[in-house]
């Protein structure tokens, strides 16, 4: 995914910018795999709501989810 950004601007301006870019691309990639459009996924993100593909069911332990992120 780095190549997409590098082809547009030539490079990242900072390491933090590269990390943010990868985080957003990963989020959108996961949304796409779960049949959620990018616009819907971003809408959930900016509204502060949990998108359906990230919801933790009652049977799952939320601490395990937090440890892997």
Phi, psi and omega in degrees: 000339179300324183299327179301309180291320181297324179292331180280308186248350180096329179188172172268146181279338178208163177295321178299319177298321178294319178296317180297316179302314181294322180296316180292317179297321179295316178300313181291325178295316178297317179301315181298319179294337179262015179061037174247127182294157180299320180294320178294317181297317178292325178298315176300317182299311184284337176280345181082012179266157179275122178293154184305326183283351179250000181292139179263125180283165184298331181282343182270150179269119183295334180292327177295318179299317181291329181289332183271348183266000000 
